[in-house]
Amino acid sequence: MNWYLKVLKENYANFEGRARRKEYWMFTLFNFLIILLLAGLGGAFLAMEINALATVFYILYGVYALAVLIPGLAVTVRRLHDTGKSGWMILAGLIPLIGGIWLLILYVTEGDRGDNEYGSDPKLEAEPEN
C-alpha cells in the first residue's frame, strides 16, 4: 500500500527519474483492485435495480479513474526510464497485440543497474516504510 501512496503523494505528476518494478506493479495492483471494487459494486447495484447507488458508484469510478490517470502515466513513463527507454515508448501500446506484448516485456524486465541517462538506480534508494 505504501508504494501506491508514494506514487500518489510524492510522484503524482513526476515524469522524470526512474521507478522500479515493485513501485510500478504495486501501484498497478492497487489501482486495479480499487477500479474493480467500484465498477463491481456499481454493477451489482445495477443488477439489483438500485439505480441510485449504482449511479453513485459509477460516478466514483469515473472520478477515481480521472484522478489516477496522470499518476498512472507518470509511473509508467518512469518504469520505462528504469529500463533505459524513452517515455514515448508508451505509444508502442497503440500497435495492436505486438505493442502491448512489447510493453509488458519492458514492464517486467529488471531495470538498468546503476545510473542511466534518466537518473540514479531506484533500488539503491530507501524503500517506503511498511
Residue pairs with C-beta under 8 A, 6 or more apart in sequence:
1 26
1 30
2 128
2 129
2 130
3 22
3 23
3 26
3 27
3 128
4 26
4 27
4 29
4 30
4 31
5 128
6 23
6 128
7 19
7 23
7 27
7 71
7 74
7 75
8 68
8 71
11 17
11 19
11 71
11 74
11 75
11 78
12 70
12 71
12 74
13 70
13 71
13 74
14 74
14 78
15 73
15 74
15 77
15 78
15 87
16 78
16 81
16 118
16 119
17 78
17 81
17 118
17 119
17 122
18 78
18 79
18 81
18 82
18 111
18 116
18 118
18 119
18 120
18 121
18 122
19 75
19 78
19 79
19 81
19 82
19 122
20 79
20 82
20 111
20 122
20 123
21 79
21 82
21 107
21 108
21 110
21 111
23 75
23 78
23 79
23 122
24 75
24 76
24 78
24 79
24 107
25 107
27 71
27 72
27 75
31 68
31 72
34 64
35 61
35 64
35 65
38 57
38 58
38 60
38 61
38 64
39 57
39 58
39 61
41 53
41 57
42 54
42 55
42 56
42 57
42 58
42 60
42 61
43 54
45 51
45 53
45 54
45 57
46 54
73 90
76 87
76 90
76 107
77 87
77 90
78 87
78 118
79 106
79 107
80 86
80 87
80 89
80 90
80 106
81 87
81 116
81 118
81 119
82 111
82 112
82 116
82 118
82 122
83 106
83 109
83 111
83 112
84 111
84 112
84 116
84 117
84 118
85 106
89 103
89 106
90 103
92 99
92 102
92 103
93 99
93 100
93 103
95 102
111 121
111 122
111 123
112 121
113 121
114 120
114 121
115 121
